[in-house]
Amino acid sequence: MGIEEDIKQQKKFKSVYEKLVVNIMFTNGWLIDQQSKVFKPYDLTGPQYNVLRILRGQYPEACTVNTIIDRMLDRMSNASRIVDRLESKGFVVRTTCKTDRRAKDVMISERGLAVLDEVDNQLNLWVDRLKVLGEEEAEEMNACLDKLREA
């Protein structure tokens, strides 16, 4: 099924570039929806998962909320609020920053590491479904998306 059928487009797109933009936006929404289904049993959202992955990358070191913000996929997310929710679930721990007592360091907890491993296993199964694209096609698509962002 093409994008025209997916969005029930009646008229032709003005250009192949307009179609590309709509297709990327629609596919982004589809990907987020599919990931949300993987995260739901673990009571996680996409941004929370992203923060846990950032913290796992820092582990066993802690990092500040500003570091998390710099590395987030969705920079519009409220990282402080996300960390609050993860802390209430026991997935992260906050401590006073050693170099700046006014700041708080954030570190993933053992429970956070464990849930992240479980989610990753489920997410890997989902990612395997994307192998309808060959490796060469996936590489080409990655290169094209990188090129778009450089424009």
TORPADO-337718 format. One record per atom (N, C-alpha, C, O, CB): residue number from 1; atom name; x, y, z; chain. Coordinates in steps of 0.02 Angstrom, whole numbers, plus 50000, padded with zeros to 5 digits. Glycine has a CB too. Example, Ala and Ser with C-alpha at 12.3 -4.5 7.8 and 13.67 -1.06 7.14 Angstrom:
BEGIN
  setor  tormar      X      Y      Z  zaza
      1       N  50660  49716  50390     A
      1      CA  50615  49775  50390     A
      1       C  50660  49835  50390     A
      1       O  50712  49834  50423     A
      1      CB  50565  49776  50452     A
      2       N  50642  49888  50354     A
      2      CA  50684  49947  50357     A
      2       C  50645  50002  50394     A
      2       O  50670  50057  50402     A
      2      CB  50704  49970  50286     A
***
This chain:
BEGIN
  setor  tormar      X      Y      Z  zaza
      1       N  50042  49941  50000     A
      1      CA  50000  50000  50000     A
      1       C  50045  50062  50000     A
      1       O  50094  50064  50037     A
      1      CB  49952  50000  50061     A
      2       N  50029  50111  49960     A
      2      CA  50067  50172  49957     A
      2       C  50040  50225  50004     A
      2       O  49987  50215  50034     A
      2      CB  50068  50199  49887     A
      3       N  50076  50279  50011     A
      3      CA  50056  50333  50056     A
      3       C  49988  50362  50037     A
      3       O  49949  50381  50080     A
      3      CB  50109  50389  50057     A
      4       N  49974  50365  49972     A
      4      CA  49909  50392  49949     A
      4       C  49851  50352  49978     A
      4       O  49801  50380  50000     A
      4      CB  49905  50392  49873     A
      5       N  49859  50285  49979     A
      5      CA  49806  50243  50006     A
      5       C  49804  50247  50082     A
      5       O  49751  50248  50113     A
      5      CB  49817  50170  49985     A
      6       N  49863  50250  50113     A
      6      CA  49866  50253  50186     A
      6       C  49830  50315  50214     A
      6       O  49797  50311  50265     A
      6      CB  49939  50253  50209     A
      7       N  49838  50371  50179     A
      7      CA  49806  50433  50205     A
      7       C  49743  50451  50166     A
      7       O  49714  50504  50175     A
      7      CB  49856  50491  50201     A
      8       N  49723  50405  50123     A
      8      CA  49662  50415  50082     A
      8       C  49664  50480  50043     A
      8       O  49617  50519  50042     A
      8      CB  49600  50413  50127     A
      9       N  49721  50491  50010     A
      9      CA  49734  50551  49970     A
      9       C  49690  50549  49908     A
      9       O  49691  50500  49870     A
      9      CB  49809  50555  49950     A
     10       N  49653  50602  49896     A
     10      CA  49608  50606  49838     A
     10       C  49644  50636  49777     A
     10       O  49636  50612  49721     A
     10      CB  49547  50647  49855     A
     11       N  49683  50688  49789     A
     11      CA  49718  50722  49735     A
     11       C  49791  50700  49734     A
     11       O  49817  50675  49783     A
     11      CB  49713  50799  49742     A
     12       N  49823  50710  49677     A
     12      CA  49894  50695  49672     A
     12       C  49933  50747  49712     A
     12       O  49912  50804  49721     A
     12      CB  49918  50694  49597     A
     13       N  49991  50726  49735     A
     13      CA  50036  50774  49769     A
     13       C  50062  50824  49717     A
     13       O  50067  50808  49658     A
     13      CB  50095  50737  49804     A
     14       N  50078  50884  49741     A
     14      CA  50103  50936  49696     A
     14       C  50171  50917  49666     A
     14       O  50187  50934  49610     A
     14      CB  50109  51003  49733     A
     15       N  50209  50879  49706     A
     15      CA  50275  50858  49682     A
     15       C  50296  50796  49720     A
     15       O  50266  50777  49771     A
     15      CB  50328  50915  49691     A
     16       N  50348  50764  49695     A
     16      CA  50375  50705  49728     A
     16       C  50405  50724  49796     A
     16       O  50408  50683  49841     A
     16      CB  50429  50671  49684     A
     17       N  50426  50788  49803     A
     17      CA  50455  50811  49866     A
     17       C  50401  50822  49919     A
     17       O  50412  50808  49978     A
     17      CB  50494  50876  49855     A
     18       N  50343  50847  49898     A
     18      CA  50287  50854  49945     A
     18       C  50266  50784  49968     A
     18       O  50252  50774  50028     A
     18      CB  50227  50891  49910     A
     19       N  50263  50737  49922     A
     19      CA  50245  50668  49940     A
     19       C  50296  50639  49989     A
     19       O  50278  50604  50036     A
     19      CB  50241  50624  49876     A
     20       N  50360  50654  49978     A
     20      CA  50413  50630  50023     A
     20       C  50403  50657  50094     A
     20       O  50409  50619  50142     A
     20      CB  50482  50651  49996     A
     21       N  50389  50721  50100     A
     21      CA  50379  50751  50166     A
     21       C  50320  50718  50202     A
     21       O  50326  50699  50260     A
     21      CB  50368  50827  50160     A
     22       N  50265  50710  50167     A
     22      CA  50206  50679  50196     A
     22       C  50222  50607  50215     A
     22       O  50202  50583  50268     A
     22      CB  50145  50682  50147     A
     23       N  50257  50572  50172     A
     23      CA  50274  50502  50185     A
     23       C  50319  50496  50246     A
     23       O  50309  50451  50287     A
     23      CB  50309  50472  50124     A
     24       N  50369  50539  50253     A
     24      CA  50413  50538  50311     A
     24       C  50373  50553  50375     A
     24       O  50382  50519  50425     A
     24      CB  50471  50588  50303     A
     25       N  50330  50603  50372     A
     25      CA  50290  50621  50431     A
     25       C  50243  50563  50451     A
     25       O  50237  50547  50510     A
     25      CB  50249  50685  50417     A
     26       N  50211  50533  50402     A
     26      CA  50165  50478  50416     A
     26       C  50203  50418  50444     A
     26       O  50181  50386  50491     A
     26      CB  50128  50458  50352     A
     27       N  50261  50403  50414     A
     27      CA  50301  50346  50436     A
     27       C  50328  50358  50506     A
     27       O  50331  50311  50546     A
     27      CB  50359  50334  50387     A
     28       N  50347  50420  50522     A
     28      CA  50369  50437  50589     A
     28       C  50314  50421  50640     A
     28       O  50327  50390  50691     A
     28      CB  50390  50511  50593     A
     29       N  50254  50442  50625     A
     29      CA  50198  50427  50670     A
     29       C  50186  50353  50677     A
     29       O  50172  50329  50732     A
     29      CB  50135  50461  50644     A
     30       N  50192  50316  50622     A
     30      CA  50184  50244  50623     A
     30       C  50237  50211  50667     A
     30       O  50222  50167  50707     A
     30      CB  50186  50215  50551     A
     31       N  50300  50232  50658     A
     31      CA  50355  50204  50698     A
     31       C  50344  50217  50773     A
     31       O  50354  50172  50814     A
     31      CB  50422  50233  50675     A
     32       N  50324  50278  50790     A
     32      CA  50312  50295  50860     A
     32       C  50256  50253  50888     A
     32       O  50260  50228  50945     A
     32      CB  50295  50371  50867     A
     33       N  50203  50244  50850     A
     33      CA  50147  50202  50871     A
     33       C  50168  50130  50883     A
     33       O  50150  50099  50933     A
     33      CB  50090  50205  50819     A
     34       N  50208  50103  50837     A
     34      CA  50232  50034  50844     A
     34       C  50277  50027  50905     A
     34       O  50271  49978  50942     A
     34      CB  50270  50013  50780     A
     35       N  50321  50075  50916     A
     35      CA  50365  50072  50974     A
     35       C  50325  50077  51039     A
     35       O  50339  50043  51088     A
     35      CB  50418  50127  50971     A
     36       N  50275  50120  51039     A
     36      CA  50233  50129  51099     A
     36       C  50201  50064  51120     A
     36       O  50193  50051  51180     A
     36      CB  50179  50181  51086     A
     37       N  50183  50023  51072     A
     37      CA  50154  49957  51088     A
     37       C  50205  49912  51122     A
     37       O  50187  49872  51165     A
     37      CB  50128  49923  51024     A
     38       N  50269  49919  51104     A
     38      CA  50321  49880  51137     A
     38       C  50333  49907  51208     A
     38       O  50343  49868  51254     A
     38      CB  50387  49883  51096     A
     39       N  50331  49973  51217     A
     39      CA  50346  50004  51282     A
     39       C  50289  49997  51333     A
     39       O  50302  49995  51393     A
     39      CB  50361  50077  51272     A
     40       N  50227  49992  51309     A
     40      CA  50169  49995  51353     A
     40       C  50170  49944  51410     A
     40       O  50157  49963  51467     A
     40      CB  50107  49983  51312     A
     41       N  50187  49880  51398     A
     41      CA  50187  49832  51455     A
     41       C  50237  49850  51510     A
     41       O  50232  49825  51566     A
     41      CB  50203  49763  51429     A
     42       N  50285  49893  51494     A
     42      CA  50337  49912  51542     A
     42       C  50323  49981  51572     A
     42       O  50363  50008  51610     A
     42      CB  50406  49912  51509     A
     43       N  50264  50009  51556     A
     43      CA  50243  50075  51580     A
     43       C  50295  50128  51563     A
     43       O  50312  50171  51604     A
     43      CB  50233  50072  51656     A
     44       N  50320  50125  51501     A
     44      CA  50368  50174  51476     A
     44       C  50341  50210  51415     A
     44       O  50299  50184  51378     A
     44      CB  50435  50139  51459     A
     45       N  50366  50270  51406     A
     45      CA  50352  50308  51345     A
     45       C  50416  50309  51303     A
     45       O  50470  50289  51327     A
     45      CB  50328  50381  51361     A
     46       N  50411  50331  51242     A
     46      CA  50470  50337  51199     A
     46       C  50524  50381  51230     A
     46       O  50582  50362  51233     A
     46      CB  50450  50363  51132     A
     47       N  50505  50442  51252     A
     47      CA  50556  50485  51283     A
     47       C  50588  50455  51346     A
     47       O  50647  50464  51359     A
     47      CB  50526  50552  51300     A
     48       N  50548  50419  51386     A
     48      CA  50576  50386  51446     A
     48       C  50626  50332  51426     A
     48       O  50679  50326  51456     A
     48      CB  50519  50356  51489     A
     49       N  50609  50295  51375     A
     49      CA  50655  50244  51350     A
     49       C  50719  50277  51325     A
     49       O  50774  50252  51338     A
     49      CB  50622  50203  51293     A
     50       N  50713  50332  51290     A
     50      CA  50771  50368  51265     A
     50       C  50816  50390  51322     A
     50       O  50877  50383  51318     A
     50      CB  50749  50430  51223     A
     51       N  50787  50417  51376     A
     51      CA  50826  50438  51434     A
     51       C  50861  50378  51466     A
     51       O  50920  50383  51484     A
     51      CB  50781  50474  51486     A
     52       N  50826  50323  51473     A
     52      CA  50858  50263  51502     A
     52       C  50917  50240  51460     A
     52       O  50968  50219  51487     A
     52      CB  50807  50207  51509     A
     53       N  50910  50243  51394     A
     53      CA  50966  50223  51350     A
     53       C  51025  50270  51358     A
     53       O  51083  50248  51358     A
     53      CB  50942  50221  51276     A
     54       N  51011  50334  51364     A
     54      CA  51065  50384  51375     A
     54       C  51101  50368  51440     A
     54       O  51163  50368  51443     A
     54      CB  51036  50457  51376     A
     55       N  51062  50355  51492     A
     55      CA  51092  50341  51558     A
     55       C  51131  50276  51558     A
     55       O  51182  50270  51591     A
     55      CB  51038  50340  51611     A
     56       N  51106  50226  51522     A
     56      CA  51143  50163  51517     A
     56       C  51210  50174  51481     A
     56       O  51260  50143  51499     A
     56      CB  51101  50110  51478     A
     57       N  51210  50219  51432     A
     57      CA  51273  50235  51398     A
     57       C  51323  50268  51443     A
     57       O  51384  50262  51432     A
     57      CB  51259  50279  51339     A
     58       N  51300  50303  51494     A
     58      CA  51344  50337  51542     A
     58       C  51366  50290  51599     A
     58       O  51417  50301  51631     A
     58      CB  51309  50398  51572     A
     59       N  51326  50238  51610     A
     59      CA  51335  50194  51667     A
     59       C  51406  50164  51669     A
     59       O  51430  50143  51616     A
     59      CB  51284  50138  51666     A
     60       N  51440  50161  51725     A
     60      CA  51415  50174  51793     A
     60       C  51421  50246  51816     A
     60       O  51411  50261  51875     A
     60      CB  51452  50130  51840     A
     61       N  51438  50291  51770     A
     61      CA  51442  50361  51788     A
     61       C  51372  50392  51786     A
     61       O  51328  50369  51750     A
     61      CB  51489  50399  51740     A
     62       N  51363  50445  51824     A
     62      CA  51301  50483  51823     A
     62       C  51309  50541  51774     A
     62       O  51364  50556  51751     A
     62      CB  51283  50510  51894     A
     63       N  51254  50573  51758     A
     63      CA  51258  50632  51715     A
     63       C  51204  50682  51737     A
     63       O  51159  50665  51776     A
     63      CB  51249  50614  51640     A
     64       N  51210  50742  51713     A
     64      CA  51162  50794  51730     A
     64       C  51102  50792  51682     A
     64       O  51105  50761  51629     A
     64      CB  51195  50864  51730     A
     65       N  51050  50826  51702     A
     65      CA  50991  50832  51658     A
     65       C  51010  50868  51594     A
     65       O  50984  50852  51540     A
     65      CB  50933  50869  51694     A
     66       N  51055  50917  51598     A
     66      CA  51076  50953  51537     A
     66       C  51111  50906  51488     A
     66       O  51102  50913  51427     A
     66      CB  51123  51011  51556     A
     67       N  51150  50859  51513     A
     67      CA  51182  50810  51469     A
     67       C  51129  50767  51435     A
     67       O  51134  50752  51376     A
     67      CB  51231  50765  51509     A
     68       N  51078  50748  51473     A
     68      CA  51023  50709  51445     A
     68       C  50988  50749  51389     A
     68       O  50975  50722  51336     A
     68      CB  50972  50690  51500     A
     69       N  50974  50812  51402     A
     69      CA  50940  50854  51353     A
     69       C  50981  50858  51288     A
     69       O  50953  50853  51234     A
     69      CB  50929  50925  51381     A
     70       N  51046  50866  51295     A
     70      CA  51090  50870  51236     A
     70       C  51088  50808  51193     A
     70       O  51100  50811  51133     A
     70      CB  51161  50884  51258     A
     71       N  51074  50751  51223     A
     71      CA  51077  50687  51188     A
     71       C  51009  50659  51167     A
     71       O  51006  50609  51132     A
     71      CB  51112  50637  51231     A
     72       N  50956  50691  51189     A
     72      CA  50889  50664  51175     A
     72       C  50872  50669  51101     A
     72       O  50892  50715  51066     A
     72      CB  50837  50702  51216     A
     73       N  50833  50620  51078     A
     73      CA  50809  50620  51009     A
     73       C  50758  50675  50998     A
     73       O  50759  50709  50947     A
     73      CB  50779  50552  50990     A
     74       N  50713  50684  51047     A
     74      CA  50662  50735  51043     A
     74       C  50680  50790  51092     A
     74       O  50667  50785  51152     A
     74      CB  50591  50706  51059     A
     75       N  50711  50842  51067     A
     75      CA  50735  50896  51110     A
     75       C  50679  50937  51141     A
     75       O  50691  50978  51185     A
     75      CB  50782  50941  51071     A
     76       N  50617  50927  51118     A
     76      CA  50560  50963  51145     A
     76       C  50534  50931  51209     A
     76       O  50492  50960  51244     A
     76      CB  50505  50968  51093     A
     77       N  50557  50871  51224     A
     77      CA  50534  50836  51284     A
     77       C  50560  50873  51346     A
     77       O  50613  50903  51345     A
     77      CB  50558  50763  51284     A
     78       N  50521  50869  51400     A
     78      CA  50540  50898  51464     A
     78       C  50581  50847  51503     A
     78       O  50553  50804  51537     A
     78      CB  50478  50922  51504     A
     79       N  50646  50850  51497     A
     79      CA  50690  50799  51526     A
     79       C  50683  50796  51602     A
     79       O  50685  50741  51630     A
     79      CB  50762  50814  51507     A
     80       N  50675  50852  51635     A
     80      CA  50668  50851  51708     A
     80       C  50607  50812  51729     A
     80       O  50609  50772  51776     A
     80      CB  50665  50923  51735     A
     81       N  50552  50824  51695     A
     81      CA  50490  50788  51711     A
     81       C  50497  50713  51696     A
     81       O  50472  50671  51734     A
     81      CB  50431  50818  51671     A
     82       N  50531  50698  51642     A
     82      CA  50542  50627  51624     A
     82       C  50584  50593  51678     A
     82       O  50568  50537  51699     A
     82      CB  50577  50621  51554     A
     83       N  50636  50626  51701     A
     83      CA  50678  50598  51753     A
     83       C  50638  50589  51817     A
     83       O  50646  50539  51852     A
     83      CB  50740  50643  51766     A
     84       N  50594  50638  51833     A
     84      CA  50550  50631  51892     A
     84       C  50509  50567  51888     A
     84       O  50504  50530  51937     A
     84      CB  50504  50692  51899     A
     85       N  50479  50555  51831     A
     85      CA  50437  50495  51822     A
     85       C  50478  50431  51827     A
     85       O  50457  50382  51858     A
     85      CB  50399  50498  51755     A
     86       N  50537  50432  51796     A
     86      CA  50580  50373  51799     A
     86       C  50603  50360  51871     A
     86       O  50610  50303  51892     A
     86      CB  50641  50381  51753     A
     87       N  50616  50414  51908     A
     87      CA  50636  50407  51977     A
     87       C  50579  50377  52019     A
     87       O  50591  50335  52062     A
     87      CB  50659  50475  52006     A
     88       N  50518  50400  52007     A
     88      CA  50461  50373  52045     A
     88       C  50448  50300  52030     A
     88       O  50419  50264  52071     A
     88      CB  50397  50414  52030     A
     89       N  50470  50276  51972     A
     89      CA  50464  50205  51953     A
     89       C  50523  50164  51978     A
     89       O  50523  50103  51972     A
     89      CB  50457  50198  51878     A
     90       N  50573  50198  52005     A
     90      CA  50632  50162  52030     A
     90       C  50683  50145  51977     A
     90       O  50727  50104  51988     A
     90      CB  50611  50100  52064     A
     91       N  50677  50177  51917     A
     91      CA  50722  50162  51862     A
     91       C  50785  50205  51862     A
     91       O  50835  50187  51831     A
     91      CB  50685  50171  51796     A
     92       N  50784  50262  51897     A
     92      CA  50843  50305  51903     A
     92       C  50849  50329  51974     A
     92       O  50802  50326  52014     A
     92      CB  50838  50365  51854     A
     93       N  50910  50352  51990     A
     93      CA  50925  50379  52057     A
     93       C  50956  50447  52046     A
     93       O  50999  50457  52002     A
     93      CB  50972  50331  52098     A
     94       N  50935  50495  52087     A
     94      CA  50965  50562  52086     A
     94       C  51009  50570  52147     A
     94       O  50992  50549  52202     A
     94      CB  50911  50618  52083     A
     95       N  51067  50601  52136     A
     95      CA  51113  50616  52191     A
     95       C  51137  50688  52182     A
     95       O  51132  50716  52128     A
     95      CB  51172  50566  52194     A
     96       N  51164  50716  52235     A
     96      CA  51191  50783  52231     A
     96       C  51256  50781  52191     A
     96       O  51298  50738  52202     A
     96      CB  51203  50813  52302     A
     97       N  51262  50827  52144     A
     97      CA  51321  50831  52101     A
     97       C  51382  50848  52144     A
     97       O  51380  50893  52186     A
     97      CB  51311  50884  52046     A
     98       N  51436  50812  52133     A
     98      CA  51497  50822  52172     A
     98       C  51531  50889  52157     A
     98       O  51563  50918  52200     A
     98      CB  51545  50766  52160     A
     99       N  51523  50913  52095     A
     99      CA  51557  50975  52075     A
     99       C  51513  51037  52083     A
     99       O  51539  51093  52084     A
     99      CB  51580  50969  52003     A
    100       N  51447  51027  52088     A
    100      CA  51400  51084  52095     A
    100       C  51342  51061  52139     A
    100       O  51297  51027  52116     A
    100      CB  51375  51109  52025     A
    101       N  51344  51081  52203     A
    101      CA  51294  51057  52251     A
    101       C  51223  51080  52233     A
    101       O  51175  51052  52259     A
    101      CB  51312  51082  52320     A
    102       N  51217  51129  52189     A
    102      CA  51150  51152  52169     A
    102       C  51120  51105  52117     A
    102       O  51059  51104  52108     A
    102      CB  51153  51223  52141     A
    103       N  51162  51066  52083     A
    103      CA  51139  51022  52030     A
    103       C  51130  50951  52056     A
    103       O  51156  50932  52108     A
    103      CB  51188  51023  51971     A
    104       N  51092  50912  52018     A
    104      CA  51081  50842  52035     A
    104       C  51108  50799  51978     A
    104       O  51099  50814  51919     A
    104      CB  51005  50827  52046     A
    105       N  51142  50746  51998     A
    105      CA  51164  50695  51950     A
    105       C  51110  50642  51944     A
    105       O  51073  50629  51992     A
    105      CB  51233  50664  51971     A
    106       N  51106  50612  51886     A
    106      CA  51057  50559  51874     A
    106       C  51094  50497  51851     A
    106       O  51139  50501  51809     A
    106      CB  51003  50581  51821     A
    107       N  51076  50440  51881     A
    107      CA  51107  50377  51861     A
    107       C  51053  50323  51856     A
    107       O  51006  50322  51896     A
    107      CB  51162  50356  51912     A
    108       N  51060  50280  51807     A
    108      CA  51012  50226  51799     A
    108       C  51022  50176  51856     A
    108       O  51078  50162  51877     A
    108      CB  51021  50190  51729     A
    109       N  50966  50150  51882     A
    109      CA  50969  50102  51937     A
    109       C  50974  50031  51909     A
    109       O  50967  50020  51849     A
    109      CB  50906  50109  51983     A
    110       N  50987  49984  51954     A
    110      CA  50988  49913  51933     A
    110       C  50921  49893  51904     A
    110       O  50917  49857  51855     A
    110      CB  51006  49868  51994     A
    111       N  50867  49918  51935     A
    111      CA  50800  49903  51909     A
    111       C  50791  49933  51839     A
    111       O  50762  49901  51795     A
    111      CB  50746  49931  51957     A
    112       N  50817  49994  51829     A
    112      CA  50814  50025  51763     A
    112       C  50852  49985  51711     A
    112       O  50829  49977  51654     A
    112      CB  50841  50096  51766     A
    113       N  50911  49961  51730     A
    113      CA  50951  49920  51684     A
    113       C  50914  49856  51666     A
    113       O  50915  49834  51608     A
    113      CB  51019  49903  51715     A
    114       N  50882  49826  51715     A
    114      CA  50846  49763  51704     A
    114       C  50786  49774  51657     A
    114       O  50776  49735  51610     A
    114      CB  50821  49732  51770     A
    115       N  50748  49826  51669     A
    115      CA  50689  49838  51626     A
    115       C  50712  49857  51556     A
    115       O  50680  49838  51507     A
    115      CB  50644  49894  51655     A
    116       N  50767  49892  51551     A
    116      CA  50793  49911  51485     A
    116       C  50814  49850  51446     A
    116       O  50803  49847  51386     A
    116      CB  50851  49960  51493     A
    117       N  50844  49802  51479     A
    117      CA  50862  49739  51445     A
    117       C  50800  49703  51419     A
    117       O  50800  49677  51363     A
    117      CB  50900  49693  51494     A
    118       N  50746  49701  51459     A
    118      CA  50685  49669  51438     A
    118       C  50654  49705  51377     A
    118       O  50634  49674  51328     A
    118      CB  50634  49667  51496     A
    119       N  50652  49771  51382     A
    119      CA  50623  49811  51327     A
    119       C  50665  49802  51264     A
    119       O  50637  49795  51210     A
    119      CB  50620  49886  51346     A
    120       N  50730  49803  51271     A
    120      CA  50774  49795  51213     A
    120       C  50762  49728  51178     A
    120       O  50764  49724  51117     A
    120      CB  50847  49800  51235     A
    121       N  50751  49675  51217     A
    121      CA  50737  49610  51187     A
    121       C  50673  49613  51145     A
    121       O  50671  49587  51089     A
    121      CB  50730  49555  51242     A
    122       N  50621  49645  51171     A
    122      CA  50559  49651  51134     A
    122       C  50567  49697  51073     A
    122       O  50540  49684  51020     A
    122      CB  50503  49677  51180     A
    123       N  50604  49751  51083     A
    123      CA  50615  49798  51029     A
    123       C  50656  49766  50973     A
    123       O  50644  49781  50914     A
    123      CB  50651  49861  51055     A
    124       N  50703  49723  50990     A
    124      CA  50742  49688  50939     A
    124       C  50698  49644  50896     A
    124       O  50709  49639  50835     A
    124      CB  50798  49647  50971     A
    125       N  50649  49612  50927     A
    125      CA  50602  49571  50888     A
    125       C  50563  49615  50840     A
    125       O  50550  49595  50783     A
    125      CB  50554  49533  50936     A
    126       N  50543  49674  50863     A
    126      CA  50506  49720  50821     A
    126       C  50550  49746  50764     A
    126       O  50528  49750  50706     A
    126      CB  50479  49780  50863     A
    127       N  50612  49763  50779     A
    127      CA  50658  49788  50728     A
    127       C  50671  49735  50675     A
    127       O  50680  49752  50616     A
    127      CB  50725  49810  50761     A
    128       N  50670  49672  50694     A
    128      CA  50679  49618  50645     A
    128       C  50625  49620  50591     A
    128       O  50637  49599  50535     A
    128      CB  50678  49550  50680     A
    129       N  50567  49645  50608     A
    129      CA  50513  49651  50559     A
    129       C  50529  49703  50505     A
    129       O  50500  49702  50451     A
    129      CB  50447  49669  50594     A
    130       N  50576  49748  50520     A
    130      CA  50595  49799  50471     A
    130       C  50642  49771  50418     A
    130       O  50660  49807  50371     A
    130      CB  50628  49858  50507     A
    131       N  50660  49709  50425     A
    131      CA  50706  49678  50378     A
    131       C  50673  49660  50312     A
    131       O  50700  49622  50272     A
    131      CB  50738  49617  50407     A
    132       N  50613  49688  50301     A
    132      CA  50583  49683  50234     A
    132       C  50626  49724  50186     A
    132       O  50624  49714  50125     A
    132      CB  50508  49709  50234     A
    133       N  50664  49771  50214     A
    133      CA  50715  49807  50176     A
    133       C  50780  49767  50181     A
    133       O  50797  49743  50235     A
    133      CB  50724  49881  50203     A
    134       N  50814  49761  50126     A
    134      CA  50880  49730  50128     A
    134       C  50929  49777  50161     A
    134       O  50915  49837  50170     A
    134      CB  50903  49711  50058     A
    135       N  50988  49751  50180     A
    135      CA  51038  49793  50212     A
    135       C  51059  49851  50168     A
    135       O  51069  49907  50191     A
    135      CB  51100  49752  50231     A
    136       N  51066  49837  50104     A
    136      CA  51086  49890  50057     A
    136       C  51032  49944  50053     A
    136       O  51048  50004  50051     A
    136      CB  51098  49860  49987     A
    137       N  50969  49924  50052     A
    137      CA  50915  49973  50051     A
    137       C  50914  50014  50116     A
    137       O  50903  50075  50114     A
    137      CB  50847  49937  50042     A
    138       N  50925  49981  50172     A
    138      CA  50926  50016  50236     A
    138       C  50984  50066  50238     A
    138       O  50976  50122  50262     A
    138      CB  50932  49966  50294     A
    139       N  51043  50046  50213     A
    139      CA  51100  50092  50210     A
    139       C  51084  50152  50166     A
    139       O  51100  50209  50184     A
    139      CB  51163  50055  50184     A
    140       N  51053  50139  50109     A
    140      CA  51036  50193  50063     A
    140       C  50985  50241  50095     A
    140       O  50991  50302  50088     A
    140      CB  51008  50165  49998     A
    141       N  50936  50212  50129     A
    141      CA  50886  50254  50162     A
    141       C  50918  50297  50217     A
    141       O  50902  50356  50224     A
    141      CB  50829  50211  50191     A
    142       N  50963  50267  50256     A
    142      CA  50998  50304  50308     A
    142       C  51038  50361  50277     A
    142       O  51036  50417  50302     A
    142      CB  51046  50257  50347     A
    143       N  51073  50348  50223     A
    143      CA  51112  50400  50189     A
    143       C  51067  50456  50163     A
    143       O  51083  50515  50169     A
    143      CB  51153  50369  50131     A
    144       N  51010  50438  50135     A
    144      CA  50964  50488  50110     A
    144       C  50936  50532  50166     A
    144       O  50931  50593  50159     A
    144      CB  50906  50455  50072     A
    145       N  50918  50501  50222     A
    145      CA  50892  50540  50278     A
    145       C  50945  50585  50308     A
    145       O  50931  50642  50325     A
    145      CB  50864  50493  50333     A
    146       N  51007  50560  50313     A
    146      CA  51062  50602  50336     A
    146       C  51071  50662  50290     A
    146       O  51081  50719  50312     A
    146      CB  51127  50562  50340     A
    147       N  51069  50650  50225     A
    147      CA  51077  50702  50174     A
    147       C  51022  50755  50180     A
    147       O  51035  50815  50173     A
    147      CB  51078  50672  50104     A
    148       N  50961  50733  50192     A
    148      CA  50905  50780  50201     A
    148       C  50918  50827  50259     A
    148       O  50906  50887  50253     A
    148      CB  50840  50742  50212     A
    149       N  50941  50800  50316     A
    149      CA  50953  50842  50374     A
    149       C  51011  50890  50364     A
    149       O  51015  50942  50397     A
    149      CB  50967  50800  50434     A
    150       N  51057  50874  50319     A
    150      CA  51113  50919  50306     A
    150       C  51094  50977  50262     A
    150       O  51130  51027  50259     A
    150      CB  51169  50880  50273     A
    151       N  51037  50971  50226     A
    151      CA  51016  51023  50178     A
    151       C  51001  51089  50213     A
    151       O  50983  51138  50180     A
    151      CB  50956  51001  50139     A
***
